Amino acid sequence: MNLFRQNKGWGQGLSFQTNKSRASRDITDGHTDFYARFAKPGVVLAGYDPDPHSFDYDVTKRHLELLRAAKDAQGKPLKVLTLEGPMTIREEYASEDFAAGYIGFYLCNGAVIMQGFGDKAADQAAKKTLQEVFPERTIEQINIDGIAAGGGSIHCTTQQEPYV
């Protein structure tokens, strides 16, 4: 799976090689916007699943290793900031397909719209990290449980649709 291509000179083309069986374990088929995103030149936000029983635990650990060894377009080490996923979620929409990660936030004019999952500590830590990365933006955290239950995130629901 190709995670990054040349991105405005922010980082070299990076590629994450993941287990080929990933597609059978994840409703998103391992979409990259669940795992990592460039935030600004030389800075990447990376998801980490802290649950050792989760398939994504090993995947996100490996991604962090790759990112921490990677260089930006100027040959400098990337600054890798981790957004640790929640350990608990609200039960109403809980399912095996529930995409509980903070990487799928949305950048809009003057704000960051990000997800909250009901894990107070993880939600606050992710919000704090995004506020540090985007100090000029208001950080709005919203409940996206209905979207996450289908394997999606805010970023997924804000994609362009062509006029038909």
BATI-178017 format. One record per residue (C-alpha): residue number from 1; x, y, z. Coordinates in Angstrom, 2 decimals. Layout:
BEGIN
     n         u         v         w
   NUM         X         Y         Z
...
This chain:
BEGIN
     n         u         v         w
     1      0.00      0.00      0.00
     2      1.42      3.39     -0.95
     3      0.89      5.72      2.00
     4      2.48      8.92      0.76
     5      3.46     10.31     -2.57
     6      5.42     13.50     -3.08
     7      3.34     15.97     -1.07
     8      4.17     19.64     -1.74
     9      7.79     18.91     -0.84
    10      6.74     17.98      2.69
    11      8.22     14.52      2.62
    12      9.84     12.01      0.36
    13      7.62      9.44     -1.27
    14      7.03      6.99      1.54
    15      5.53      3.58      1.17
    16      4.08      1.39      3.88
    17      4.11     -2.29      3.15
    18      1.35     -3.92      5.13
    19      0.07     -7.43      5.47
    20     -1.80     -8.38      2.30
    21     -4.63     -9.79      4.43
    22     -5.38     -6.28      5.72
    23     -8.30     -5.89      3.32
    24    -10.05     -8.85      4.89
    25     -9.67     -7.36      8.37
    26    -10.75     -3.79      7.76
    27    -13.80     -2.30      6.08
    28    -11.60      0.50      4.67
    29     -9.08     -1.89      3.06
    30     -6.35     -0.10      4.99
    31     -7.05      3.44      3.74
    32     -4.07      5.64      4.45
    33     -6.10      8.46      5.97
    34     -6.73      6.17      8.92
    35     -3.00      5.77      9.62
    36     -1.01      8.94      8.90
    37     -1.21     12.44      7.44
    38      1.23     15.20      6.77
    39      0.35     18.23      8.91
    40      2.97     20.65      7.58
    41      6.42     20.42      6.02
    42      8.41     17.74      7.83
    43      5.62     16.96     10.32
    44      3.42     13.88     10.12
    45      0.62     12.78     12.42
    46      0.45      9.02     12.87
    47     -2.26      6.89     14.40
    48     -1.41      4.33     17.04
    49     -3.74      1.61     18.30
    50     -2.76      0.91     21.94
    51     -4.82     -2.30     22.21
    52     -2.39     -5.24     21.91
    53     -5.32     -7.52     20.95
    54     -6.22     -5.39     17.91
    55     -4.93     -6.17     14.43
    56     -4.00     -2.50     14.07
    57     -1.70     -2.65     17.10
    58      1.12     -4.31     15.11
    59      0.27     -2.37     11.95
    60      0.46      1.01     13.67
    61      3.63      0.07     15.56
    62      5.29     -0.81     12.24
    63      4.08      2.40     10.61
    64      5.55      4.43     13.47
    65      8.89      2.66     13.03
    66      8.90      3.43      9.30
    67      7.93      7.06      9.80
    68     10.52      7.63     12.53
    69     13.20      6.32     10.14
    70     11.97      8.42      7.19
    71     13.35     11.75      5.97
    72     11.55     14.81      4.64
    73     12.17     16.35      1.22
    74     15.25     18.16      2.60
    75     16.71     14.93      3.99
    76     15.86     15.78      7.61
    77     14.14     13.29      9.91
    78     10.39     13.65     10.01
    79      8.82     14.95     13.20
    80      6.30     12.21     14.00
    81      3.45     13.06     16.35
    82      1.27     10.20     17.55
    83     -2.49     10.29     17.89
    84     -3.21      7.33     20.14
    85     -6.59      5.77     19.50
    86     -9.22      5.39     22.21
    87     -9.31      2.34     24.41
    88    -13.07      2.66     24.88
    89    -15.89      3.87     22.67
    90    -19.56      4.59     23.26
    91    -21.48      1.31     23.04
    92    -24.45      2.37     20.87
    93    -22.59      1.94     17.57
    94    -19.83     -0.45     18.63
    95    -19.01     -3.06     15.99
    96    -16.03     -4.84     14.45
    97    -16.04     -2.25     11.65
    98    -15.92      0.74     14.01
    99    -13.05      2.99     12.88
   100    -11.83      4.50     16.15
   101     -8.93      6.68     15.10
   102     -8.19     10.41     15.08
   103     -6.29     10.73     11.79
   104     -9.47     11.27      9.73
   105     -9.97     14.86     10.87
   106    -11.01     17.58      8.42
   107     -9.21     20.88      7.83
   108    -11.47     23.76      6.86
   109    -11.20     27.55      6.92
   110     -9.96     28.49     10.37
   111    -10.81     25.17     12.01
   112    -10.11     21.48     12.41
   113    -13.15     19.24     12.72
   114    -12.10     16.13     14.59
   115    -13.71     13.07     16.05
   116    -14.43     12.23     19.67
   117    -15.26      8.70     20.78
   118    -16.21      9.10     24.43
   119    -12.80      8.07     25.83
   120    -12.19     11.28     27.76
   121     -8.42     10.89     28.12
   122     -7.78      9.84     24.50
   123    -10.20     12.45     23.09
   124     -8.51     15.22     25.08
   125     -4.98     14.07     24.21
   126     -5.78     13.95     20.48
   127     -7.41     17.38     20.62
   128     -4.40     18.81     22.45
   129     -2.00     17.43     19.84
   130     -4.04     18.87     16.98
   131     -4.21     22.24     18.74
   132     -0.40     22.23     19.04
   133      0.00     21.35     15.35
   134     -2.65     23.81     14.15
   135     -2.47     26.69     16.69
   136     -4.10     29.16     14.29
   137     -7.24     27.01     13.98
   138    -10.18     26.33     16.26
   139    -10.40     22.63     17.10
   140    -13.98     21.31     17.10
   141    -14.46     17.78     18.40
   142    -17.68     16.01     17.45
   143    -19.31     12.62     17.91
   144    -19.04     10.66     14.65
   145    -20.08      7.26     16.00
   146    -22.59      6.64     13.20
   147    -19.90      7.27     10.58
   148    -17.19      5.34     12.42
   149    -19.53      2.35     12.81
   150    -19.44      2.01      9.03
   151    -15.64      2.18      8.97
   152    -15.46      5.86      8.07
   153    -14.33      9.16      9.48
   154    -14.92     12.87      9.00
   155    -12.35     13.01      6.20
   156    -14.20     10.22      4.37
   157    -17.52     12.05      4.42
   158    -16.10     15.35      3.16
   159    -14.69     14.09     -0.12
   160    -15.68     15.68     -3.38
   161    -18.46     14.22     -5.46
   162    -18.67     14.94     -9.17
   163    -21.68     16.67    -10.64
   164    -23.60     14.06    -12.63
